[in-house]
Amino acid sequence: MSDYIGASLHFSPIFHVARYDVDSTVELGYRYAAYCANIATVLVGTGSVKHLRENIRSVGKGPLPAELLQELARHFGHLEHVSGS
């Protein structure tokens, strides 16, 4: 894991994801969205081929571990809106 990613995860409310073999919050998002039964569509975009390859690699790692999904539900399950409205 790069120092930048490690530092950003450390200060993130979900910094503990690194112990689940999740390299970044971006990877967390892609893996969550790709394997969540309640998500039918995800619109994504990238500005570089490098990022596209990283995103594909992230999804290719498979679903997030059940224990991590439970932690995410504990931390964020109460949220109804993420847009701030």
PyMOL commands that set and color helices and strands:
alter all, ss='L'
color gray80, all
select helices_A, chain A and resi 3-11+15-20+25-35+49-60+66-76
alter helices_A, ss='H'
color red, helices_A
deselect
rebuild
show_as cartoon
